[in-house]
Protein backbone atom coordinates (compact mmCIF):
# COMPACT_ATOMS: atom_id res chain seq x y z
CA UNK A 1 0.00 0.00 0.00
CA UNK A 2 1.40 3.38 -1.04
CA UNK A 3 0.59 6.89 0.15
CA UNK A 4 -1.26 7.77 -3.06
CA UNK A 5 -3.97 5.20 -2.36
CA UNK A 6 -4.83 6.76 1.02
CA UNK A 7 -5.19 10.39 -0.07
CA UNK A 8 -8.23 12.09 1.46
CA UNK A 9 -9.90 14.25 -1.20
CA UNK A 10 -12.44 15.84 1.14
CA UNK A 11 -9.98 18.12 2.97
CA UNK A 12 -9.05 21.16 0.86
CA UNK A 13 -5.69 22.94 1.12
CA UNK A 14 -5.39 26.58 2.08
CA UNK A 15 -4.11 29.22 -0.32
CA UNK A 16 -1.60 31.95 0.46
CA UNK A 17 -4.41 34.48 0.11
CA UNK A 18 -6.36 32.75 2.92
CA UNK A 19 -6.02 33.73 6.56
CA UNK A 20 -6.06 32.28 10.06
CA UNK A 21 -9.78 32.79 10.56
CA UNK A 22 -10.59 30.67 7.52
CA UNK A 23 -8.01 28.07 8.52
CA UNK A 24 -9.48 27.66 12.01
CA UNK A 25 -12.95 27.36 10.53
CA UNK A 26 -11.85 24.58 8.19
CA UNK A 27 -9.94 22.81 10.95
CA UNK A 28 -13.09 22.74 13.03
CA UNK A 29 -15.18 21.56 10.09
CA UNK A 30 -12.85 18.70 9.14
CA UNK A 31 -11.72 17.84 12.70
CA UNK A 32 -8.00 18.28 12.08
CA UNK A 33 -5.34 20.40 13.77
CA UNK A 34 -3.14 21.12 10.74
CA UNK A 35 -3.76 22.18 7.14
CA UNK A 36 -1.42 22.51 4.15
CA UNK A 37 -0.93 25.78 2.29
CA UNK A 38 -0.37 25.72 -1.47
CA UNK A 39 0.35 28.13 -4.31
CA UNK A 40 -1.08 26.63 -7.48
CA UNK A 41 0.26 23.06 -7.26
CA UNK A 42 3.28 24.08 -5.17
CA UNK A 43 3.25 22.94 -1.55
CA UNK A 44 4.27 25.91 0.63
CA UNK A 45 4.03 24.35 4.06
CA UNK A 46 1.79 23.50 6.99
CA UNK A 47 -0.06 25.68 9.49
CA UNK A 48 -1.06 24.36 12.93
CA UNK A 49 -4.03 25.28 15.06
CA UNK A 50 -1.87 26.30 18.03
CA UNK A 51 0.05 28.76 15.83
CA UNK A 52 -3.18 30.43 14.75
CA UNK A 53 -4.54 30.61 18.29
CA UNK A 54 -1.32 32.32 19.39
CA UNK A 55 -1.65 34.89 16.59
CA UNK A 56 -4.02 37.78 17.34
CA UNK A 57 -4.26 38.90 13.71
CA UNK A 58 -6.47 36.20 12.22
CA UNK A 59 -7.42 38.32 9.21
CA UNK A 60 -3.84 38.66 7.94
CA UNK A 61 -3.35 36.60 4.73
CA UNK A 62 -0.65 33.95 4.88
CA UNK A 63 1.30 35.64 2.07
CA UNK A 64 1.82 38.57 4.47
CA UNK A 65 3.15 36.40 7.30
CA UNK A 66 6.82 37.06 7.97
CA UNK A 67 7.76 33.44 8.60
CA UNK A 68 8.85 30.14 7.11
CA UNK A 69 6.27 27.37 7.19
CA UNK A 70 7.21 23.86 8.28
CA UNK A 71 7.09 21.42 5.32
CA UNK A 72 6.41 17.85 6.43
CA UNK A 73 5.38 15.62 3.52
CA UNK A 74 5.63 12.18 1.96
CA UNK A 75 5.80 11.18 -1.69
CA UNK A 76 2.95 9.35 -3.39
CA UNK A 77 5.09 6.22 -3.83
CA UNK A 78 6.13 6.00 -0.16
CA UNK A 79 4.92 2.90 1.66
CA UNK A 80 2.20 3.30 4.28
CA UNK A 81 4.70 2.45 7.04
CA UNK A 82 6.83 5.42 5.97
CA UNK A 83 3.72 7.62 6.16
CA UNK A 84 3.00 6.40 9.69
CA UNK A 85 6.63 6.94 10.71
CA UNK A 86 6.65 10.50 9.34
CA UNK A 87 3.33 11.44 10.95
CA UNK A 88 4.60 10.13 14.28
CA UNK A 89 7.90 12.02 14.00
CA UNK A 90 6.29 15.28 12.88
CA UNK A 91 3.31 15.08 15.29
CA UNK A 92 0.77 16.24 12.71
CA UNK A 93 -2.87 15.30 12.17
CA UNK A 94 -2.62 15.33 8.36
CA UNK A 95 0.30 14.47 6.09
CA UNK A 96 0.64 16.19 2.69
CA UNK A 97 1.39 13.92 -0.27
CA UNK A 98 3.50 15.10 -3.23
CA UNK A 99 4.17 13.54 -6.62
CA UNK A 100 7.67 12.91 -8.00
CA UNK A 101 7.74 16.47 -9.34
CA UNK A 102 6.96 17.86 -5.87
CA UNK A 103 3.44 18.87 -6.87
CA UNK A 104 0.77 18.76 -4.16
CA UNK A 105 -1.73 15.89 -4.46
CA UNK A 106 -3.65 15.92 -1.16
CA UNK A 107 -3.37 14.78 2.44
CA UNK A 108 -3.58 11.59 4.48
CA UNK A 109 -5.30 11.89 7.85
CA UNK A 110 -4.79 9.93 11.06
CA UNK A 111 -8.30 8.54 10.59
CA UNK A 112 -7.26 7.21 7.15
CA UNK A 113 -4.31 5.42 8.72
CA UNK A 114 -6.36 3.99 11.58
CA UNK A 115 -8.96 2.69 9.15
CA UNK A 116 -6.31 1.13 6.92
CA UNK A 117 -4.52 -0.67 9.76
CA UNK A 118 -7.81 -1.87 11.23
CA UNK A 119 -8.68 -3.50 7.91
CA UNK A 120 -5.16 -4.73 7.21
CA UNK A 121 -4.98 -6.44 10.61
CA UNK A 122 -8.32 -8.24 10.20
CA UNK A 123 -10.00 -6.11 12.88
CA UNK A 124 -13.32 -6.43 11.09
CA UNK A 125 -13.24 -10.22 11.30
CA UNK A 126 -14.74 -11.83 14.42
CA UNK A 127 -12.22 -13.06 16.98
CA UNK A 128 -10.00 -12.01 19.84
CA UNK A 129 -6.59 -10.50 20.59
CA UNK A 130 -3.69 -12.03 22.53
CA UNK A 131 -0.54 -10.04 23.31
CA UNK A 132 2.57 -12.03 24.20
CA UNK A 133 5.71 -10.60 25.81
CA UNK A 134 9.05 -12.34 25.39
CA UNK A 135 12.76 -11.92 24.87
CA UNK A 136 13.78 -11.41 21.25
CA UNK A 137 15.93 -14.54 21.59
CA UNK A 138 12.84 -16.61 22.49
CA UNK A 139 10.75 -15.51 19.52
CA UNK A 140 9.79 -18.42 17.26
CA UNK A 141 6.95 -17.82 14.83
CA UNK A 142 6.59 -21.50 14.01
CA UNK A 143 6.04 -22.44 17.65
CA UNK A 144 3.54 -19.61 18.21
CA UNK A 145 1.55 -20.70 15.16
CA UNK A 146 1.69 -24.34 16.26
CA UNK A 147 0.29 -23.48 19.71
CA UNK A 148 -2.57 -21.49 18.23
CA UNK A 149 -3.45 -24.08 15.60
CA UNK A 150 -3.29 -26.91 18.15
CA UNK A 151 -6.41 -25.35 19.67
CA UNK A 152 -8.31 -25.48 16.36
CA UNK A 153 -7.70 -21.74 15.93
CA UNK A 154 -6.22 -19.67 13.12
CA UNK A 155 -4.03 -16.56 13.24
CA UNK A 156 -5.74 -13.85 11.18
CA UNK A 157 -2.99 -11.27 11.62
CA UNK A 158 0.10 -10.64 13.69
CA UNK A 159 2.12 -7.59 14.70
CA UNK A 160 5.58 -7.57 16.31
CA UNK A 161 6.71 -4.58 18.38
CA UNK A 162 10.31 -4.10 19.52
CA UNK A 163 12.19 -1.45 21.47
CA UNK A 164 15.76 -0.49 20.61
CA UNK A 165 16.54 0.08 24.31
CA UNK A 166 15.28 -3.34 25.42
CA UNK A 167 15.67 -7.01 24.55
CA UNK A 168 11.94 -7.54 25.13
CA UNK A 169 9.34 -7.66 22.38
CA UNK A 170 5.57 -7.88 22.08
CA UNK A 171 3.72 -10.13 19.67
CA UNK A 172 0.09 -9.19 19.06
CA UNK A 173 -2.08 -11.94 17.61
CA UNK A 174 -5.57 -11.60 16.12
CA UNK A 175 -7.19 -15.04 16.11
CA UNK A 176 -10.51 -16.29 14.75
CA UNK A 177 -12.14 -17.18 18.07
CA UNK A 178 -13.55 -15.12 20.94
CA UNK A 179 -13.12 -17.77 23.67
CA UNK A 180 -9.40 -17.28 24.21
CA UNK A 181 -8.92 -19.33 27.38
CA UNK A 182 -7.86 -22.62 25.67
CA UNK A 183 -5.24 -20.81 23.60
CA UNK A 184 -4.03 -18.75 26.57
CA UNK A 185 -3.79 -21.88 28.74
CA UNK A 186 -1.60 -23.57 26.14
CA UNK A 187 0.69 -20.55 25.86
CA UNK A 188 1.04 -20.51 29.64
CA UNK A 189 1.81 -24.23 29.64
CA UNK A 190 4.69 -23.45 27.28
CA UNK A 191 5.75 -20.67 29.72
CA UNK A 192 4.82 -17.76 27.51
CA UNK A 193 4.00 -14.46 29.23
CA UNK A 194 0.51 -13.20 28.38
CA UNK A 195 0.71 -9.42 28.62
CA UNK A 196 -2.94 -8.86 27.71
CA UNK A 197 -5.93 -10.42 26.00
CA UNK A 198 -9.08 -8.85 24.63
CA UNK A 199 -12.42 -9.80 23.32
CA UNK A 200 -12.88 -8.07 19.98
CA UNK A 201 -15.15 -5.25 21.21
CA UNK A 202 -12.84 -4.48 24.14
CA UNK A 203 -9.80 -4.25 21.87
CA UNK A 204 -11.51 -1.93 19.41
CA UNK A 205 -12.58 0.31 22.30
CA UNK A 206 -9.01 0.29 23.63
CA UNK A 207 -7.69 1.31 20.20
CA UNK A 208 -10.25 4.11 20.04
CA UNK A 209 -9.19 5.41 23.46
CA UNK A 210 -5.53 5.46 22.38
CA UNK A 211 -6.47 7.22 19.15
CA UNK A 212 -8.53 9.82 21.02
CA UNK A 213 -5.59 10.38 23.38
CA UNK A 214 -3.30 10.95 20.39
CA UNK A 215 -5.73 13.41 18.85
CA UNK A 216 -5.97 15.25 22.19
CA UNK A 217 -2.17 15.38 22.36
CA UNK A 218 -1.96 16.82 18.86
CA UNK A 219 -4.48 19.52 19.77
CA UNK A 220 -2.34 20.88 22.60
C-alpha positions in Angstrom: 0.0 0.0 0.0 1.4 3.4 -1.0 0.6 6.9 0.2 -1.3 7.8 -3.1 -4.0 5.2 -2.4 -4.8 6.8 1.0 -5.2 10.4 -0.1 -8.2 12.1 1.5 -9.9 14.2 -1.2 -12.4 15.8 1.1 -10.0 18.1 3.0 -9.1 21.2 0.9 -5.7 22.9 1.1 -5.4 26.6 2.1 -4.1 29.2 -0.3 -1.6 31.9 0.5 -4.4 34.5 0.1 -6.4 32.8 2.9 -6.0 33.7 6.6 -6.1 32.3 10.1 -9.8 32.8 10.6 -10.6 30.7 7.5 -8.0 28.1 8.5 -9.5 27.7 12.0 -13.0 27.4 10.5 -11.8 24.6 8.2 -9.9 22.8 10.9 -13.1 22.7 13.0 -15.2 21.6 10.1 -12.9 18.7 9.1 -11.7 17.8 12.7 -8.0 18.3 12.1 -5.3 20.4 13.8 -3.1 21.1 10.7 -3.8 22.2 7.1 -1.4 22.5 4.1 -0.9 25.8 2.3 -0.4 25.7 -1.5 0.3 28.1 -4.3 -1.1 26.6 -7.5 0.3 23.1 -7.3 3.3 24.1 -5.2 3.3 22.9 -1.5 4.3 25.9 0.6 4.0 24.3 4.1 1.8 23.5 7.0 -0.1 25.7 9.5 -1.1 24.4 12.9 -4.0 25.3 15.1 -1.9 26.3 18.0 0.1 28.8 15.8 -3.2 30.4 14.7 -4.5 30.6 18.3 -1.3 32.3 19.4 -1.7 34.9 16.6 -4.0 37.8 17.3 -4.3 38.9 13.7 -6.5 36.2 12.2 -7.4 38.3 9.2 -3.8 38.7 7.9 -3.4 36.6 4.7 -0.6 33.9 4.9 1.3 35.6 2.1 1.8 38.6 4.5 3.1 36.4 7.3 6.8 37.1 8.0 7.8 33.4 8.6 8.8 30.1 7.1 6.3 27.4 7.2 7.2 23.9 8.3 7.1 21.4 5.3 6.4 17.9 6.4 5.4 15.6 3.5 5.6 12.2 2.0 5.8 11.2 -1.7 2.9 9.3 -3.4 5.1 6.2 -3.8 6.1 6.0 -0.2 4.9 2.9 1.7 2.2 3.3 4.3 4.7 2.4 7.0 6.8 5.4 6.0 3.7 7.6 6.2 3.0 6.4 9.7 6.6 6.9 10.7 6.7 10.5 9.3 3.3 11.4 11.0 4.6 10.1 14.3 7.9 12.0 14.0 6.3 15.3 12.9 3.3 15.1 15.3 0.8 16.2 12.7 -2.9 15.3 12.2 -2.6 15.3 8.4 0.3 14.5 6.1 0.6 16.2 2.7 1.4 13.9 -0.3 3.5 15.1 -3.2 4.2 13.5 -6.6 7.7 12.9 -8.0 7.7 16.5 -9.3 7.0 17.9 -5.9 3.4 18.9 -6.9 0.8 18.8 -4.2 -1.7 15.9 -4.5 -3.6 15.9 -1.2 -3.4 14.8 2.4 -3.6 11.6 4.5 -5.3 11.9 7.9 -4.8 9.9 11.1 -8.3 8.5 10.6 -7.3 7.2 7.1 -4.3 5.4 8.7 -6.4 4.0 11.6 -9.0 2.7 9.1 -6.3 1.1 6.9 -4.5 -0.7 9.8 -7.8 -1.9 11.2 -8.7 -3.5 7.9 -5.2 -4.7 7.2 -5.0 -6.4 10.6 -8.3 -8.2 10.2 -10.0 -6.1 12.9 -13.3 -6.4 11.1 -13.2 -10.2 11.3 -14.7 -11.8 14.4 -12.2 -13.1 17.0 -10.0 -12.0 19.8 -6.6 -10.5 20.6 -3.7 -12.0 22.5 -0.5 -10.0 23.3 2.6 -12.0 24.2 5.7 -10.6 25.8 9.1 -12.3 25.4 12.8 -11.9 24.9 13.8 -11.4 21.3 15.9 -14.5 21.6 12.8 -16.6 22.5 10.8 -15.5 19.5 9.8 -18.4 17.3 7.0 -17.8 14.8 6.6 -21.5 14.0 6.0 -22.4 17.7 3.5 -19.6 18.2 1.5 -20.7 15.2 1.7 -24.3 16.3 0.3 -23.5 19.7 -2.6 -21.5 18.2 -3.4 -24.1 15.6 -3.3 -26.9 18.2 -6.4 -25.4 19.7 -8.3 -25.5 16.4 -7.7 -21.7 15.9 -6.2 -19.7 13.1 -4.0 -16.6 13.2 -5.7 -13.8 11.2 -3.0 -11.3 11.6 0.1 -10.6 13.7 2.1 -7.6 14.7 5.6 -7.6 16.3 6.7 -4.6 18.4 10.3 -4.1 19.5 12.2 -1.4 21.5 15.8 -0.5 20.6 16.5 0.1 24.3 15.3 -3.3 25.4 15.7 -7.0 24.5 11.9 -7.5 25.1 9.3 -7.7 22.4 5.6 -7.9 22.1 3.7 -10.1 19.7 0.1 -9.2 19.1 -2.1 -11.9 17.6 -5.6 -11.6 16.1 -7.2 -15.0 16.1 -10.5 -16.3 14.8 -12.1 -17.2 18.1 -13.5 -15.1 20.9 -13.1 -17.8 23.7 -9.4 -17.3 24.2 -8.9 -19.3 27.4 -7.9 -22.6 25.7 -5.2 -20.8 23.6 -4.0 -18.8 26.6 -3.8 -21.9 28.7 -1.6 -23.6 26.1 0.7 -20.6 25.9 1.0 -20.5 29.6 1.8 -24.2 29.6 4.7 -23.4 27.3 5.7 -20.7 29.7 4.8 -17.8 27.5 4.0 -14.5 29.2 0.5 -13.2 28.4 0.7 -9.4 28.6 -2.9 -8.9 27.7 -5.9 -10.4 26.0 -9.1 -8.9 24.6 -12.4 -9.8 23.3 -12.9 -8.1 20.0 -15.2 -5.2 21.2 -12.8 -4.5 24.1 -9.8 -4.2 21.9 -11.5 -1.9 19.4 -12.6 0.3 22.3 -9.0 0.3 23.6 -7.7 1.3 20.2 -10.2 4.1 20.0 -9.2 5.4 23.5 -5.5 5.5 22.4 -6.5 7.2 19.1 -8.5 9.8 21.0 -5.6 10.4 23.4 -3.3 10.9 20.4 -5.7 13.4 18.9 -6.0 15.2 22.2 -2.2 15.4 22.4 -2.0 16.8 18.9 -4.5 19.5 19.8 -2.3 20.9 22.6 
